[in-house]
Amino acid sequence: MTQDSGILHCIVAGQRDEALANMKRYIAKVKWTLRGLGTLGLVGGLLLFFSTIFGFLIAIPIIGPIAETDSFLLALVIGLPIALLTIVSSYLIAHPIVLVLLGGCVIAGIFYLRNRGRNTQHLIRPSLDQQFGRSLNPDGMKDLEFIELAQLALQDNQVIDQEDALLRQWADKHRWSNEKTEQMIQRAQSEATHSTAEHSSDQHLSPLIKIALADGKLTRYEIKTIRSVAQRVGHDTATISQLIDQVRRSPQLVG
């Protein structure tokens, strides 16, 4: 009798586990079906909305050209990231362990980048002090960064309107007066008359990158500015990225 009860208990437990497994698969199937339908509904709703207000969208930068090309493409570009963000957020809320692990990875990445920035700063600052023959303060760094940027733009012995606008935008961002900006441009031009003809643009680009990295980080704006000017004088994106990496690793070897 006891043996029969044990067998019956095992059968019932097995059926219960199978039922639970089937239920989990069914719930997962329903969940993904609803997610798919929700995504389609979101994209479809945005498509209807954008088609209705198409005339207003044309005047909006970035969105306007996309809407003019294809309203459905615009609905996908906006709708899919929203749907994906919603799905990922619900998954992380339902799985807090994954959320904790992801947060730990983000924190570890932040610490790694900060330590890497400090190491880069400790390598570059002595190299720059030795190269320019004096200890450079933050204001002196900014002056030198602008000079190198302007001289890089002067490789063809002239600064076109776009380059001039870029230099003045840089000066405005650092809150320089118009008088100081003019003085620094004139200084860069006077020094460039003696050096530009004899030196390649690499010898302005490398110090420019080193100066920009002297605080341990290279901001998005600095990268954009350096690339804009360097590309105008013939450098491609791959060369610029390679030089940035080279400066980070061995600033003493890059002049």
Secondary structure as a PSIPRED ss2 file (coil, helix, strand):
# PSIPRED VFORMAT (PSIPRED V4.0)

   1 M C   1.000  0.000  0.000
   2 T H   0.000  1.000  0.000
   3 Q H   0.000  1.000  0.000
   4 D H   0.000  1.000  0.000
   5 S H   0.000  1.000  0.000
   6 G H   0.000  1.000  0.000
   7 I H   0.000  1.000  0.000
   8 L H   0.000  1.000  0.000
   9 H H   0.000  1.000  0.000
  10 C H   0.000  1.000  0.000
  11 I H   0.000  1.000  0.000
  12 V H   0.000  1.000  0.000
  13 A H   0.000  1.000  0.000
  14 G H   0.000  1.000  0.000
  15 Q H   0.000  1.000  0.000
  16 R H   0.000  1.000  0.000
  17 D H   0.000  1.000  0.000
  18 E H   0.000  1.000  0.000
  19 A H   0.000  1.000  0.000
  20 L H   0.000  1.000  0.000
  21 A H   0.000  1.000  0.000
  22 N H   0.000  1.000  0.000
  23 M H   0.000  1.000  0.000
  24 K H   0.000  1.000  0.000
  25 R H   0.000  1.000  0.000
  26 Y H   0.000  1.000  0.000
  27 I H   0.000  1.000  0.000
  28 A H   0.000  1.000  0.000
  29 K H   0.000  1.000  0.000
  30 V H   0.000  1.000  0.000
  31 K H   0.000  1.000  0.000
  32 W H   0.000  1.000  0.000
  33 T H   0.000  1.000  0.000
  34 L H   0.000  1.000  0.000
  35 R H   0.000  1.000  0.000
  36 G H   0.000  1.000  0.000
  37 L H   0.000  1.000  0.000
  38 G H   0.000  1.000  0.000
  39 T H   0.000  1.000  0.000
  40 L H   0.000  1.000  0.000
  41 G H   0.000  1.000  0.000
  42 L H   0.000  1.000  0.000
  43 V H   0.000  1.000  0.000
  44 G H   0.000  1.000  0.000
  45 G H   0.000  1.000  0.000
  46 L H   0.000  1.000  0.000
  47 L H   0.000  1.000  0.000
  48 L H   0.000  1.000  0.000
  49 F H   0.000  1.000  0.000
  50 F H   0.000  1.000  0.000
  51 S H   0.000  1.000  0.000
  52 T H   0.000  1.000  0.000
  53 I C   1.000  0.000  0.000
  54 F H   0.000  1.000  0.000
  55 G H   0.000  1.000  0.000
  56 F H   0.000  1.000  0.000
  57 L H   0.000  1.000  0.000
  58 I C   1.000  0.000  0.000
  59 A C   1.000  0.000  0.000
  60 I C   1.000  0.000  0.000
  61 P C   1.000  0.000  0.000
  62 I C   1.000  0.000  0.000
  63 I H   0.000  1.000  0.000
  64 G H   0.000  1.000  0.000
  65 P H   0.000  1.000  0.000
  66 I H   0.000  1.000  0.000
  67 A H   0.000  1.000  0.000
  68 E H   0.000  1.000  0.000
  69 T H   0.000  1.000  0.000
  70 D C   1.000  0.000  0.000
  71 S H   0.000  1.000  0.000
  72 F H   0.000  1.000  0.000
  73 L H   0.000  1.000  0.000
  74 L H   0.000  1.000  0.000
  75 A H   0.000  1.000  0.000
  76 L H   0.000  1.000  0.000
  77 V H   0.000  1.000  0.000
  78 I H   0.000  1.000  0.000
  79 G H   0.000  1.000  0.000
  80 L H   0.000  1.000  0.000
  81 P H   0.000  1.000  0.000
  82 I H   0.000  1.000  0.000
  83 A H   0.000  1.000  0.000
  84 L H   0.000  1.000  0.000
  85 L H   0.000  1.000  0.000
  86 T H   0.000  1.000  0.000
  87 I H   0.000  1.000  0.000
  88 V H   0.000  1.000  0.000
  89 S H   0.000  1.000  0.000
  90 S H   0.000  1.000  0.000
  91 Y H   0.000  1.000  0.000
  92 L H   0.000  1.000  0.000
  93 I H   0.000  1.000  0.000
  94 A H   0.000  1.000  0.000
  95 H C   1.000  0.000  0.000
  96 P H   0.000  1.000  0.000
  97 I H   0.000  1.000  0.000
  98 V H   0.000  1.000  0.000
  99 L H   0.000  1.000  0.000
 100 V H   0.000  1.000  0.000
 101 L H   0.000  1.000  0.000
 102 L H   0.000  1.000  0.000
 103 G H   0.000  1.000  0.000
 104 G H   0.000  1.000  0.000
 105 C H   0.000  1.000  0.000
 106 V H   0.000  1.000  0.000
 107 I H   0.000  1.000  0.000
 108 A H   0.000  1.000  0.000
 109 G H   0.000  1.000  0.000
 110 I H   0.000  1.000  0.000
 111 F H   0.000  1.000  0.000
 112 Y H   0.000  1.000  0.000
 113 L H   0.000  1.000  0.000
 114 R H   0.000  1.000  0.000
 115 N H   0.000  1.000  0.000
 116 R H   0.000  1.000  0.000
 117 G H   0.000  1.000  0.000
 118 R H   0.000  1.000  0.000
 119 N H   0.000  1.000  0.000
 120 T H   0.000  1.000  0.000
 121 Q H   0.000  1.000  0.000
 122 H H   0.000  1.000  0.000
 123 L H   0.000  1.000  0.000
 124 I H   0.000  1.000  0.000
 125 R H   0.000  1.000  0.000
 126 P H   0.000  1.000  0.000
 127 S H   0.000  1.000  0.000
 128 L H   0.000  1.000  0.000
 129 D H   0.000  1.000  0.000
 130 Q H   0.000  1.000  0.000
 131 Q H   0.000  1.000  0.000
 132 F H   0.000  1.000  0.000
 133 G C   1.000  0.000  0.000
 134 R C   1.000  0.000  0.000
 135 S C   1.000  0.000  0.000
 136 L C   1.000  0.000  0.000
 137 N C   1.000  0.000  0.000
 138 P H   0.000  1.000  0.000
 139 D H   0.000  1.000  0.000
 140 G H   0.000  1.000  0.000
 141 M H   0.000  1.000  0.000
 142 K H   0.000  1.000  0.000
 143 D H   0.000  1.000  0.000
 144 L H   0.000  1.000  0.000
 145 E H   0.000  1.000  0.000
 146 F H   0.000  1.000  0.000
 147 I H   0.000  1.000  0.000
 148 E H   0.000  1.000  0.000
 149 L H   0.000  1.000  0.000
 150 A H   0.000  1.000  0.000
 151 Q H   0.000  1.000  0.000
 152 L H   0.000  1.000  0.000
 153 A H   0.000  1.000  0.000
 154 L H   0.000  1.000  0.000
 155 Q H   0.000  1.000  0.000
 156 D H   0.000  1.000  0.000
 157 N C   1.000  0.000  0.000
 158 Q C   1.000  0.000  0.000
 159 V C   1.000  0.000  0.000
 160 I C   1.000  0.000  0.000
 161 D H   0.000  1.000  0.000
 162 Q H   0.000  1.000  0.000
 163 E H   0.000  1.000  0.000
 164 D H   0.000  1.000  0.000
 165 A H   0.000  1.000  0.000
 166 L H   0.000  1.000  0.000
 167 L H   0.000  1.000  0.000
 168 R H   0.000  1.000  0.000
 169 Q H   0.000  1.000  0.000
 170 W H   0.000  1.000  0.000
 171 A H   0.000  1.000  0.000
 172 D H   0.000  1.000  0.000
 173 K H   0.000  1.000  0.000
 174 H C   1.000  0.000  0.000
 175 R C   1.000  0.000  0.000
 176 W C   1.000  0.000  0.000
 177 S C   1.000  0.000  0.000
 178 N H   0.000  1.000  0.000
 179 E H   0.000  1.000  0.000
 180 K H   0.000  1.000  0.000
 181 T H   0.000  1.000  0.000
 182 E H   0.000  1.000  0.000
 183 Q H   0.000  1.000  0.000
 184 M H   0.000  1.000  0.000
 185 I H   0.000  1.000  0.000
 186 Q H   0.000  1.000  0.000
 187 R H   0.000  1.000  0.000
 188 A H   0.000  1.000  0.000
 189 Q H   0.000  1.000  0.000
 190 S H   0.000  1.000  0.000
 191 E H   0.000  1.000  0.000
 192 A H   0.000  1.000  0.000
 193 T H   0.000  1.000  0.000
 194 H H   0.000  1.000  0.000
 195 S H   0.000  1.000  0.000
 196 T C   1.000  0.000  0.000
 197 A C   1.000  0.000  0.000
 198 E C   1.000  0.000  0.000
 199 H C   1.000  0.000  0.000
 200 S C   1.000  0.000  0.000
 201 S C   1.000  0.000  0.000
 202 D H   0.000  1.000  0.000
 203 Q H   0.000  1.000  0.000
 204 H H   0.000  1.000  0.000
 205 L H   0.000  1.000  0.000
 206 S H   0.000  1.000  0.000
 207 P H   0.000  1.000  0.000
 208 L H   0.000  1.000  0.000
 209 I H   0.000  1.000  0.000
 210 K H   0.000  1.000  0.000
 211 I H   0.000  1.000  0.000
 212 A H   0.000  1.000  0.000
 213 L C   1.000  0.000  0.000
 214 A C   1.000  0.000  0.000
 215 D C   1.000  0.000  0.000
 216 G C   1.000  0.000  0.000
 217 K C   1.000  0.000  0.000
 218 L C   1.000  0.000  0.000
 219 T C   1.000  0.000  0.000
 220 R H   0.000  1.000  0.000
 221 Y H   0.000  1.000  0.000
 222 E H   0.000  1.000  0.000
 223 I H   0.000  1.000  0.000
 224 K H   0.000  1.000  0.000
 225 T H   0.000  1.000  0.000
 226 I H   0.000  1.000  0.000
 227 R H   0.000  1.000  0.000
 228 S H   0.000  1.000  0.000
 229 V H   0.000  1.000  0.000
 230 A H   0.000  1.000  0.000
 231 Q H   0.000  1.000  0.000
 232 R H   0.000  1.000  0.000
 233 V C   1.000  0.000  0.000
 234 G C   1.000  0.000  0.000
 235 H C   1.000  0.000  0.000
 236 D C   1.000  0.000  0.000
 237 T H   0.000  1.000  0.000
 238 A H   0.000  1.000  0.000
 239 T H   0.000  1.000  0.000
 240 I H   0.000  1.000  0.000
 241 S H   0.000  1.000  0.000
 242 Q H   0.000  1.000  0.000
 243 L H   0.000  1.000  0.000
 244 I H   0.000  1.000  0.000
 245 D H   0.000  1.000  0.000
 246 Q H   0.000  1.000  0.000
 247 V H   0.000  1.000  0.000
 248 R H   0.000  1.000  0.000
 249 R H   0.000  1.000  0.000
 250 S C   1.000  0.000  0.000
 251 P H   0.000  1.000  0.000
 252 Q H   0.000  1.000  0.000
 253 L H   0.000  1.000  0.000
 254 V C   1.000  0.000  0.000
 255 G C   1.000  0.000  0.000
